[in-house]
Amino acid sequence: MEQPYFSIVLPVYNVETYLARCIESIVHQSFTNYEMILVDDGSGDGSGAICDAYAKQDERIQVIHKANGGLSSARNAGMKKARGRYIFFVDSDDWIEPEALACLYGKIENNPCDVLKFNFYNQPSGEETISSISTGIYEKDEITNCVMHEAIKETGRINFSAWSHVYRTELLKREKIEFVSEREIGSEDYLFNFQVYLCANRMQVIAECLYDYDCREGSLSRRYRPALFEQYYQLQVRMEAYADKKGVKEFFAEDLKYSYIWKNFYVVMRNELVRYSDRGYRNCVRRIDEILRHEKLREMLKDYSFGQESLIRKFQIVMMRHRMKWTISAWMVYSLHKEVRRTKNERDN
């Protein structure tokens, strides 16, 4: 049996409304040398039956039915079955552009690499999201000395989502890189790509937008995640441990410190004020105070250098250092209300 060029792994969980759209975007690609692995992660709707129906129609499609274990568990199950030269993780409520696979094939054949990164469209607006990493070919030293510094510190501007990359299968299996459960760490994709970037010998970044990320209203609405602080702490611990394993912990120490401090401010503490009226504002402020008192955060704030930070960033550091819980809470509430208004305006327009 011919080895497929791509193994396209789709985790599937209760997405019967969107699943056919995603699968159809793949089966209608002009490039056809791929296998599609649909991982039904214990869906309670009709998703599993849709997967089976497509598998009966197309021999390139196989289905794994498993008990619910979450996104990371489903991706790992698909990765173990993958036979292709490259793995492409696609979320089953999104879709890919018509010539995505042909484009990826051409780019890789012209410049073989361990990981290729591309851009994407936010839907339904159609707005392009462009990575801040410049297009080009990066050898190992350049990945370590240039790309990694930016990737660790500016995750939001780079986009560390697994679906915005394709990966050489041999690299993932040789290095035993898998997804850690999103129930354990703050961002399974962040740790996964942190490990991939550290192991890759060659990386390619292209300008093309090949993926359509569905920002439907249900995805935009924020929900409170009660374990998020502990999950991001565990993410930091695992990143430091992996960097230490690869002998680069000290090299990336300042970047990791920066990442941890600002993830706590912009993600973790902000999370504590999501739907604050449901839990009581004072309880939310109390939780902010617990985060500000945490030993790991105190240690990193103590040695943090202002450097070339903006005036606003300097004030935010002062707020955290002096545990100004009420001021931080008010700041977060204002930013959340501002985001809600902006989202509403975008939908209305």
C-alpha positions, 0 to 999 in steps of 0.5 A: 500500500502506497504511503500517504503524503499527509495524515489528516487527523480530525478529532470529533466530538459533538460537531454533527452540525459542522462535521460534513463541512470540514470533511467535504473541504478535504475530500474535494482537494485537488491533491489526493495522496492523503489519509483522513483519520476521524477520531470520534471521541465519545460523541453523544450526537450523530457525529460518529454515524457521519464519520462511519458514512464517510468511511464507507464512501472513501477508502482513504478515510478511517474512523476511530471510536473511543471513550471521551478523553478530550482533544489531546487524547483524540489527537494522540489516538489519530497520531498513533495510526498515522502513516503519512509523511506529514501530519496535519491536525484539523479541528472538525468544526473548521475547514481548509482552503480548496488548494491547501494540500496542493500548496503544502505539498509544493512548498514541502517538496521544494524545501523539505522541512520538519515543520511548516507554518501557514496563516489562516482566515477568521470566519465568518468575517474572512479576515486574514490572521498573519503570523509575525514570524517572517516567511522563509526557511529557518535552520536549527540555529535560527529556530533556536536563536530567533524564532523561539524567542519570539514564539515564547514571548509573543504567542498571540501574534504568532499563533501556536495552534496545532492546526496552523502547522504541518509536522513531519511524522518521523520527527514527532514519533522519534522525539515521542512528542504528544499532546498533554491533556488540556485538562492538565495544562493551560494550552496543549498546543503551546507545549506541543509546539514548544517541543516541536520547535526545540527539536526541529532541524528545519522550519518553513514559514509561508504567507498563504492562508490555508485554514478557515477558523470558525469564530462562531458566536458560541466559540467567542463567548468566554466561559470561566475556567476554575482550574486555569491558574493551576493549569498554566502553572503546570504548563510553565513547569513542563516547559521549563522541564523540557527546556532543561532536558534539551539543555537550553533552560538558562538560554530561554530563562528570561523568555519563559519568565516573561511568558509566565508573568504576562499569561498570568496577567492577560489570561489567568487573572482575566479569567477570574473576572469572566462572568464575575456576577455569577460568582460574586465580585468579592470572591473573584477579587479574593482569587486574584489576591491568591494568584498574586501571592503565589510563590512562583509568580512572586519570584518572577516578578521580583527579578523582572526587568522593565527594559523597554516596556511601555508605560502601561506594561510598567504600571501593570508590573507595579500592580502585580508586585504590590498586589493591587488586587482591586485595581487589577480586578477593575482593569480586567472588568473594563477590558472584558466589557470593552471586548464584549462591545467590540464583538457585538459591533463586529457582529452588527456590522 
